[in-house]
């Protein structure tokens, strides 16, 4: 499953001229933003210079906006431009429709069980990645 989803993301990224890490950072910004570039770098496990390059590409592509932090004019925050969401989601529409059909085969209790498993697995992956970055 992981390999197939990675291939899908790579193909979508190619069509949208987004590199894999660009898409990962855009996902993080969309889910947790607005974020400071430093907070994004920490969440993504990236060096600050690498993050700057990614943010430059995302901004040039119209995916994000950098804005002055109202509480500290010296710092910036990064937010996803929601206007581009439809374009991105359109590329995943076939997969999303397929998942909806698959989910329709399960009752509410089974879906809760599966959702719990996926949450716990995602959390285990997040912790493992954090532990690796602490070394």
Backbone bond lengths (Angstrom), bond angles and torsions (degrees), N, CA, C in turn:
res aa  C-N    CA-C-N  psi(-1)  N-CA   C-N-CA  omega(-1)  CA-C   N-CA-C  phi
1 X - - - 1.446 - - 1.522 110.01 -
2 X 1.326 115.77 -44.85 1.455 119.93 -179.00 1.529 111.24 -59.30
3 X 1.320 116.61 -44.56 1.465 120.76 -179.19 1.531 111.01 -64.56
4 X 1.328 116.87 -42.97 1.465 120.14 -178.65 1.535 111.46 -65.75
5 X 1.331 116.35 -41.15 1.463 119.06 178.32 1.525 111.40 -68.42
6 X 1.332 116.80 -35.15 1.467 120.36 176.51 1.529 110.35 -64.24
7 X 1.329 116.78 -40.76 1.471 119.93 176.96 1.522 111.53 -63.60
8 X 1.323 116.92 -42.03 1.468 120.47 177.42 1.521 110.26 -60.55
9 X 1.325 117.37 -48.21 1.472 121.06 179.80 1.526 110.87 -61.07
10 X 1.331 117.04 -40.24 1.466 120.44 179.74 1.529 110.44 -63.55
11 X 1.332 116.68 -42.47 1.475 119.62 -179.93 1.528 111.45 -67.93
12 X 1.329 116.43 -40.15 1.466 119.46 175.76 1.524 109.45 -63.00
13 X 1.322 116.65 -44.72 1.461 120.67 178.62 1.510 112.30 -58.35
14 X 1.322 116.61 -41.91 1.464 120.60 178.58 1.523 110.47 -61.88
15 X 1.325 117.58 -43.59 1.463 120.86 -179.99 1.525 112.45 -65.57
16 X 1.338 116.39 -30.10 1.459 120.87 -178.37 1.528 112.80 -99.59
17 X 1.335 116.41 3.90 1.461 122.47 -178.08 1.524 111.61 60.08
18 X 1.333 115.38 42.54 1.466 122.48 177.05 1.515 109.10 -118.80
19 X 1.321 116.67 131.41 1.454 121.28 174.31 1.529 108.76 -76.11
20 X 1.320 116.76 163.57 1.460 121.14 -178.19 1.513 113.15 -56.25
21 X 1.319 117.72 -47.62 1.462 120.57 -179.27 1.527 110.74 -69.87
22 X 1.332 117.17 -28.95 1.466 119.70 174.83 1.527 109.51 -61.40
23 X 1.328 115.90 -44.99 1.463 120.29 179.25 1.520 111.00 -65.27
24 X 1.340 116.68 -40.26 1.466 119.99 178.62 1.527 110.17 -60.92
25 X 1.323 116.74 -45.37 1.467 120.10 -179.82 1.523 111.09 -66.94
26 X 1.320 117.44 -38.80 1.462 120.31 176.62 1.529 110.29 -61.93
27 X 1.322 117.30 -40.41 1.472 121.15 175.73 1.522 111.00 -60.47
28 X 1.336 116.68 -44.75 1.466 120.49 179.70 1.521 111.75 -64.24
29 X 1.316 116.70 -42.01 1.465 120.55 178.85 1.526 109.81 -64.47
30 X 1.320 116.78 -43.30 1.471 120.40 -179.95 1.523 111.44 -63.75
31 X 1.331 116.57 -39.85 1.462 120.63 -176.17 1.525 112.82 -80.16
32 X 1.332 118.18 -33.99 1.467 120.54 -171.17 1.520 114.02 -122.17
33 X 1.325 117.17 -0.37 1.467 120.01 -173.48 1.499 113.30 -81.53
34 X 1.309 114.76 174.66 1.451 125.45 -2.11 1.520 112.10 -66.98
35 X 1.341 114.29 147.50 1.454 122.14 -177.82 1.521 110.05 -128.05
36 X 1.306 115.89 152.98 1.461 118.91 169.19 1.528 106.94 -76.91
37 X 1.323 118.09 154.29 1.465 119.44 176.22 1.536 112.06 -56.51
38 X 1.319 117.25 -35.39 1.467 120.81 178.54 1.524 111.08 -64.88
39 X 1.330 117.00 -44.33 1.468 120.85 178.82 1.525 110.62 -63.79
40 X 1.330 116.64 -38.80 1.463 120.15 177.40 1.521 110.11 -63.79
41 X 1.319 117.11 -45.64 1.465 120.86 179.55 1.530 110.58 -58.38
42 X 1.315 116.43 -42.44 1.465 120.28 179.22 1.521 111.20 -64.62
43 X 1.330 117.12 -46.23 1.469 120.71 -179.49 1.521 111.29 -62.90
44 X 1.336 116.07 -38.39 1.464 120.71 -176.99 1.522 112.69 -85.83
45 X 1.333 117.04 -10.82 1.462 120.49 -178.08 1.514 112.30 69.77
46 X 1.328 116.44 37.24 1.461 121.65 -176.48 1.520 111.47 -114.82
47 X 1.320 115.58 157.73 1.453 122.20 172.91 1.532 108.04 -73.49
48 X 1.319 117.37 149.21 1.467 122.02 -177.44 1.525 111.78 -56.78
49 X 1.335 118.33 -41.41 1.469 120.73 -178.82 1.529 111.23 -65.09
50 X 1.321 116.31 -38.73 1.469 120.31 177.07 1.519 110.18 -63.64
51 X 1.323 116.21 -42.52 1.464 121.44 179.73 1.527 110.54 -62.44
52 X 1.315 117.08 -39.96 1.466 120.55 178.88 1.527 110.57 -60.12
53 X 1.323 117.21 -44.43 1.462 120.69 178.33 1.517 112.32 -62.00
54 X 1.314 116.70 -41.81 1.469 121.26 178.03 1.521 109.93 -63.38
55 X 1.328 117.14 -46.60 1.465 120.53 179.94 1.525 111.23 -63.14
56 X 1.323 117.18 -36.73 1.474 119.99 176.32 1.523 110.63 -60.46
57 X 1.336 117.16 -45.92 1.468 120.81 179.51 1.531 111.22 -64.35
58 X 1.336 116.80 -44.20 1.465 120.12 -179.40 1.530 111.03 -64.50
59 X 1.314 116.71 -38.01 1.467 119.69 178.87 1.530 110.64 -68.72
60 X 1.331 117.55 -44.87 1.474 120.63 177.76 1.521 111.09 -59.48
61 X 1.333 116.30 -36.11 1.465 120.49 -179.40 1.519 114.03 -79.27
62 X 1.332 116.89 -3.81 1.463 120.12 179.13 1.518 114.02 79.67
63 X 1.340 117.29 20.68 1.459 121.10 -178.37 1.519 113.03 -90.83
64 X 1.332 117.02 -28.56 1.463 120.85 -177.23 1.521 110.08 -136.37
65 X 1.328 114.64 165.30 1.469 121.35 171.98 1.518 108.04 -128.67
66 X 1.315 115.42 137.98 1.464 121.51 172.74 1.520 106.69 -97.28
67 X 1.318 115.12 133.42 1.473 119.59 -178.07 1.514 109.42 -136.08
68 X 1.314 115.80 150.93 1.462 120.44 174.84 1.515 108.86 -65.94
69 X 1.323 115.54 137.08 1.458 121.07 176.17 1.520 107.47 -72.15
70 X 1.344 118.23 120.51 1.469 119.65 -177.13 1.526 113.55 -62.08
71 X 1.329 117.37 -25.16 1.460 119.51 -179.29 1.530 112.41 -86.01
72 X 1.340 117.38 -15.85 1.465 121.47 179.07 1.524 107.73 -151.29
73 X 1.312 117.53 98.65 1.460 122.93 -174.30 1.536 112.84 -61.13
74 X 1.333 117.75 -16.06 1.461 119.99 179.26 1.522 112.29 -79.38
75 X 1.322 117.78 -19.81 1.460 119.84 -176.88 1.530 110.33 -109.67
76 X 1.336 114.33 163.88 1.460 120.36 179.97 1.522 109.92 -121.31
77 X 1.303 113.87 160.06 1.461 120.58 170.33 1.523 107.22 -123.32
78 X 1.301 114.69 159.84 1.455 121.77 -179.23 1.517 107.41 -121.68
79 X 1.333 116.27 132.10 1.460 120.02 176.57 1.520 109.41 -131.86
80 X 1.319 115.34 149.18 1.464 120.99 177.14 1.516 108.94 -75.05
81 X 1.321 116.29 142.65 1.455 121.52 175.31 1.523 107.85 -88.28
82 X 1.299 115.52 107.29 1.473 122.10 -174.23 1.523 112.76 -61.80
83 X 1.328 116.72 -21.03 1.469 119.99 -179.38 1.530 111.71 -60.02
84 X 1.324 116.73 -25.72 1.468 120.75 -177.61 1.526 112.39 -89.50
85 X 1.344 117.76 -7.36 1.468 120.29 -177.31 1.518 112.94 -57.12
86 X 1.329 116.78 -42.86 1.464 120.04 -176.80 1.527 110.81 -61.31
87 X 1.317 116.20 -39.75 1.463 120.51 178.66 1.526 110.78 -63.22
88 X 1.318 116.18 -46.32 1.461 120.87 179.57 1.529 110.85 -64.64
89 X 1.326 116.22 -48.39 1.468 120.23 -178.95 1.524 112.13 -63.50
90 X 1.319 116.58 -31.50 1.458 120.23 178.22 1.520 112.56 -58.77
91 X 1.315 115.85 -34.48 1.462 120.19 179.44 1.539 112.33 -71.99
92 X 1.312 116.16 -20.71 1.462 121.03 179.26 1.534 111.57 -102.63
93 X 1.324 118.01 5.31 1.465 121.47 -173.98 1.522 112.48 -59.25
94 X 1.321 117.50 -43.45 1.466 119.76 -179.10 1.522 110.49 -62.28
95 X 1.327 116.76 -44.37 1.470 120.64 179.02 1.522 110.02 -63.64
96 X 1.335 117.33 -45.12 1.460 120.30 -179.40 1.525 111.34 -61.59
97 X 1.320 117.14 -40.85 1.476 120.31 177.84 1.525 111.19 -63.56
98 X 1.319 115.78 -40.64 1.467 120.05 178.49 1.525 110.96 -63.41
99 X 1.320 116.84 -42.72 1.468 120.46 179.46 1.528 110.44 -64.31
100 X 1.333 117.14 -39.85 1.467 120.14 177.34 1.524 110.83 -60.50
101 X 1.336 117.47 -41.85 1.473 120.61 178.65 1.526 110.61 -66.05
102 X 1.324 116.66 -39.41 1.464 120.28 178.16 1.525 110.23 -63.82
103 X 1.321 116.72 -44.92 1.470 121.21 -179.00 1.521 111.63 -63.59
104 X 1.320 117.18 -29.78 1.464 120.51 179.81 1.526 112.26 -63.96
105 X 1.332 117.26 -18.58 1.462 121.59 179.07 1.527 113.09 -80.71
106 X 1.344 117.35 -5.40 1.464 121.87 -176.64 1.524 110.30 -114.09
107 X 1.335 115.77 148.34 1.464 118.36 175.68 1.531 109.15 -84.90
108 X 1.323 116.10 174.64 1.470 122.03 -175.05 1.534 112.52 -58.27
109 X 1.320 117.47 -42.75 1.467 120.88 -179.37 1.530 110.92 -65.05
110 X 1.314 116.45 -41.17 1.467 119.56 178.45 1.527 111.16 -65.56
111 X 1.323 116.88 -40.33 1.462 120.35 177.86 1.524 111.54 -63.69
112 X 1.337 116.83 -39.59 1.471 120.36 177.02 1.525 110.51 -62.64
113 X 1.326 116.61 -41.55 1.463 121.29 178.43 1.533 110.21 -62.20
114 X 1.321 116.42 -47.17 1.464 120.58 179.48 1.528 111.18 -63.79
115 X 1.317 117.41 -42.69 1.470 121.06 179.53 1.520 110.35 -63.04
116 X 1.316 117.46 -41.03 1.457 120.92 177.37 1.523 111.72 -62.32
117 X 1.317 116.17 -43.04 1.461 120.75 177.69 1.530 110.33 -60.33
118 X 1.323 116.89 -46.46 1.463 120.44 -178.62 1.529 111.55 -65.19
119 X 1.341 117.90 -40.24 1.471 120.73 177.23 1.517 110.81 -61.69
120 X 1.336 116.07 -45.97 1.458 120.45 -178.43 1.535 111.11 -66.42
121 X 1.321 117.40 -38.16 1.456 121.38 178.17 1.524 110.72 -66.72
122 X 1.327 116.94 -43.31 1.467 120.61 177.66 1.528 110.59 -61.90
123 X 1.321 117.07 -41.62 1.459 121.35 179.08 1.536 110.45 -64.96
124 X 1.311 117.44 -40.36 1.470 120.66 177.53 1.530 110.08 -62.37
125 X 1.320 117.09 -41.04 1.460 120.77 177.48 1.518 111.98 -64.82
126 X 1.331 116.79 -41.10 1.464 121.22 178.84 1.526 110.18 -62.63
127 X 1.332 116.51 -45.92 1.470 120.49 179.32 1.519 111.52 -63.06
128 X 1.312 117.38 -43.14 1.470 120.78 -179.99 1.523 110.36 -62.50
129 X 1.328 117.08 -41.46 1.469 120.37 178.46 1.523 110.83 -64.75
130 X 1.331 117.06 -41.88 1.464 120.60 177.69 1.533 110.98 -62.59
131 X 1.319 116.68 -42.20 1.458 120.80 179.91 1.527 111.60 -64.15
132 X 1.321 117.09 -36.51 1.466 120.36 177.08 1.524 111.02 -67.27
133 X 1.325 117.34 -38.12 1.462 120.12 -178.91 1.511 111.80 -72.74
134 X 1.334 118.67 -18.83 1.464 122.61 179.73 1.523 112.07 -79.64
135 X 1.317 116.32 -13.13 1.484 119.77 -176.50 1.497 111.72 -78.98
